[in-house]
Amino acid sequence: AVDRRDQWYVAGEIVHDGTTKDLAFRMRDFEKNMRFRVETRLIDPSAFIDDRHMEQESVGKQLSDLGFSFIKGSKDLDAGIRALDTALDYDIQNGQWVRQPKILFMDTCPVAIKQMETYVWDNWAGRGADEKQAKAKPKDKDDHMPENLHRLAMFMPRFVKMTQYFDDQRAINQKADEAERMLDPYYERKLI
């Protein structure tokens, strides 16, 4: 969530292990119950990769077919880590906030909190490990929420006023009408 001051909040989470259709129902219920005005959804770009070994389409395509729209997030791990580090940076002096972190976590997100607390960097193993520099790569374990937050931090979400929302929707509808006129040779006849 993003407030009027462009403060980011990790306010809810869905952890799901089931069918894509079940996930879509959970997402709809979640968004309805949280009473959010959803402006944008980010998704891991790998969600749109079709698995040659599966008969069904990608998760992203299935969710799109069920009425959800997404922006594909970035897979640039290094840039994501830097962006999230910046978003989590803060400064306290004499017990007072001088600079608050850009992103705050609500206690309604135990998985995100746990994964952020246990997010660790990969180490070299074996002989000579002590002589090598640390790997500049996190471990690929329990890292789904941190990776989602990398994408979020790179996207830099902003608060959208309701009037701006309606103006944007009006512009989108006008562009759709223009596209329909350009593609449909019988469009003018429909108006008569």
C-alpha positions, -999 to 999 in steps of 0.1 A, spaced: 0 0 0 11 36 -6 -2 65 14 -6 102 4 30 109 16 42 81 -8 51 60 23 51 23 13 35 -4 35 38 -42 33 3 -46 47 -8 -80 35 4 -112 20 -9 -144 3 11 -176 6 -4 -201 -18 3 -236 -29 -25 -247 -52 -41 -241 -85 -39 -208 -103 -77 -205 -103 -77 -209 -65 -50 -183 -63 -71 -159 -84 -101 -164 -60 -79 -158 -30 -65 -126 -46 -99 -113 -53 -111 -120 -18 -79 -105 -3 -82 -73 -23 -119 -70 -15 -114 -76 22 -84 -53 25 -105 -26 8 -76 -14 -13 -80 5 -45 -56 -15 -67 -38 6 -92 -10 -17 -103 0 -53 -97 37 -63 -101 46 -99 -110 77 -119 -113 84 -119 -151 90 -157 -149 53 -161 -142 48 -155 -179 72 -183 -191 53 -213 -204 66 -246 -191 71 -270 -221 64 -299 -198 30 -287 -186 -1 -287 -207 -14 -255 -192 -4 -219 -200 19 -198 -177 6 -186 -143 7 -150 -156 -14 -158 -187 -39 -178 -166 -43 -149 -141 -46 -124 -170 -73 -146 -185 -91 -145 -152 -92 -107 -152 -60 -97 -134 -36 -72 -151 1 -70 -142 33 -51 -149 62 -75 -152 87 -66 -125 125 -66 -130 147 -96 -125 178 -74 -120 188 -88 -86 217 -63 -80 196 -32 -88 168 -46 -68 190 -52 -37 203 -16 -40 168 -2 -44 155 -21 -14 186 -12 7 178 25 0 141 20 8 150 3 42 176 30 51 167 52 81 183 76 106 175 80 143 192 107 163 186 112 200 157 87 199 139 107 172 133 98 135 154 120 113 147 99 83 121 71 84 125 40 61 105 43 28 90 9 34 73 -3 66 61 -38 75 28 -44 93 25 -74 117 -1 -89 93 28 -101 71 46 -127 92 61 -145 62 76 -113 47 90 -103 80 105 -138 87 121 -140 52 135 -105 55 150 -113 89 165 -146 76 177 -133 42 213 -143 41 242 -141 16 258 -171 1 292 -182 14 321 -200 -2 325 -236 11 355 -259 13 392 -253 14 403 -218 8 368 -203 16 383 -180 42 406 -165 16 379 -156 -9 358 -125 -9 322 -129 1 298 -138 -27 277 -109 -39 247 -131 -41 220 -140 -16 211 -176 -9 183 -190 -31 163 -202 0 131 -186 14 137 -155 -7 103 -150 -25 92 -120 -4 126 -103 -5 127 -107 -43 91 -93 -45 103 -63 -24 133 -58 -48 108 -55 -77 86 -32 -57 115 -9 -47 127 -7 -83 92 2 -95 89 31 -70 51 30 -64 34 64 -60 1 74 -44 -26 81 -70 -53 106 -62 -89 95 -70 -93 124 -95 -62 113 -112 -74 78 -113 -107 88 -130 -88 111 -154 -65 81 -163 -95 58 -168 -112 84 -190 -80 87 -211 -77 49 -214 -113 47 -225 -108 74 -252 -77 56 -265 -97 24 -267 -124 41 -286 -99 56 -310 -83 21 -315 -117 6 -322 -124 33 -348 -91 26 -365 -95 -11 -366 -132 -14 -374 -142 -3 -409 -178 -3 -400 -174 18 -369 -190 50 -385 -220 30 -396 -226 18 -360 -230 54 -350 -257 61 -375 
